[in-house]
Amino acid sequence: MLTNKEIKAKGLTKLGGHWGTGIALTVFKVSFILAWVLFEMLLYRIFDHLGIEYSFWPSYLTGTHFGRFMTLIRILVVLFVANPERYILDRIYLDLFTGRNYLETRRYIQHNSRQIHPKATFSMMLPMLLKLIVLSPIFLSLYGIWYWGFSQKDRALTTLGLFIFMISIGFTIVWTGVFIHYCISISLAKYIMLLNPRANVFDACDLSMRIMDGKHGRYMSFLFSFAKFIPLLLLFYPIFLLEPYFKMCWCAFAQEMLGSYWLDKYPVMIQRWNKYAK
């Protein structure tokens, strides 16, 4: 099994002459995020000028009709616009890693968007939903911490209150570990779906959990090996170089973890499509 240093060296080698493409992909992603932020700011200024209440506070977004409507619009944009584009970007990085022509893959996805985009949306949405379900018990324990530790601070803390407060803290710590463990377990599902868009999402998550069984320490070790780059990320501009490097390194890591399960179905699908599309 390759070491973290060898995996990173492999990712850097694979990036090779694709630095320009990687930087362009990062510019596209950053531009999308900045455009969304600017749109939100413009929307705020317009509503403020018209005298319409508009806020980004959770109490407004969930407690008013218009706030809930805007929250729904944001969720729909993330699910049906951002997620497919994220899928395509990740697939392009995978093509760069394997040395394939990413333009051909992009063209195939565009011509078969009715089949691939819903699959891409679902493949991105389901893992997030599963993570949210696993995370949900923490919200209850956090409420217990807030209620007994802060909301009732002006009153004398009863024995029962102290017991619930301590249990809530302990449960939060333990369940946070469970949540991190689960996130690592299904971390390869994304790459399985990128390699085979026809794969079932649940099967991809199940396969990822079986492959990552006993390898959580290895995942954390590889993740923390990037900690030295955090100061550079604070400068913003290095992100245009670090993003392609990170993506290629994670592709190399996924290939190392998947082993014989690394089976790219896109080349065969594209070849068949090219044959019958003419």
WOTAWO-V845219 format. One record per backbone hydrogen bond with DSSP energy under -0.5 kcal/mol. NH is the residue of the N-H (numbers start at 0). CO is the residue of the C=O. Records with the same first field share a line. If there is no record, write none. Layout:
NH->CO  CO
//
This chain:
6->2
7->3
8->4
9->5
10->6
11->7
12->8
13->9
14->10
15->11
17->14
18->15
21->17
22->18
23->19
24->20
25->21
26->22
27->23
28->24
29->25
30->26
31->27
32->28
33->29
34->30
35->31
36->32
37->33
38->34
39->35
40->36
41->37
42->38
43->39
44->40
45->41
46->42
47->43
48->44
49->45
50->46  47
51->46
59->56
60->56
61->57
62->58
63->59
67->63
68->64
69->65
70->66
71->67
72->68
73->69
74->70
75->71
76->72
77->73
78->74
79->75
80->76
81->76
82->77
84->80
85->81
86->82
87->83
88->84
89->85
90->86
91->87
92->88
93->89
94->90
95->91
96->92
97->93
98->94
99->94
101->99
103->100
104->100
105->101
106->102
107->103
108->104
109->105
110->106
111->107
112->109
114->111
115->111
116->112
117->112
118->114
119->115
120->116
121->117
122->118
123->119
124->120
125->121
126->122
127->123
128->124
129->125
130->126
131->127
132->128
133->129
134->130
135->131
137->134
138->134  135
139->135
140->136
141->137
142->138
143->139
144->140
145->141
146->142
147->143
148->144
149->145
150->145
151->146
152->149
154->151
157->155
161->157
162->158
163->159
164->160
165->161
166->162
167->163
168->164
169->165
170->166
171->167
172->168
173->169
174->170
175->171
176->172
177->173
178->174
179->175
180->176
181->177
182->178
183->179
184->180
185->181
186->183
188->185
191->187
192->188
193->189
194->190
195->191
198->195
203->199
204->200
205->201
206->202
207->203
208->204
209->205
210->206
211->207
212->208
214->211
218->214
219->215
220->216
221->217
222->218
223->219
224->220
225->222
226->223
228->225
229->226
232->228
233->229
234->231
235->232
236->234
238->235
239->236
240->237
241->237
242->238
244->240
245->241
246->242
247->243
248->244
249->245
250->246
251->247
252->248
253->249
254->250
255->251
256->252
257->253
258->254
260->257
261->258
262->260
263->261
264->194  262
265->194
268->264
269->265
270->266
271->267
272->268
273->269
274->270
275->271
276->272
277->273
//
